[in-house]
Amino acid sequence: MIRVRFVSADGASVREVEAAAGERLLDVAQADGQPLEGTCEGQMACSTCHVIVDAADFAKLPPASEEEEDLLDLAAHVTRRSRLACQIVLSEALESLTVQLPAGATNMQGR
């Protein structure tokens, strides 16, 4: 199992869950009630599942594809460690993964 930590946009709260290798971060986040919309249902056609990966974990992930980078260009509050949660597949190589939700993260589908 992989320990996934979700840090709120303001950094005030941290929620930790366990997930199995092979799961997509977007699915883990949505199952935990995190405000990641994923409007395109993980088809990499939007940027509503944008997360900011912790500096210590960023290098452990495979690099973003050019298509993912292009979509991140459209997202708000992007940083050098931004990724789309639909493109992060948890692997056994990760013992843990910490991501922060960007400012303004909301799930309009959950309302």
Secondary structure, DSSP 8 states (H G I E B T S, - for coil): -EEEEEE-TTSS-EEEEEE-TT-BHHHHHHHTT-S---TTTTSSS--TTEEEE-HHHHTTS----HHHHHHHTTSTT--TTEEEGGG-B--TT-SEEEEE--TT---GGG-
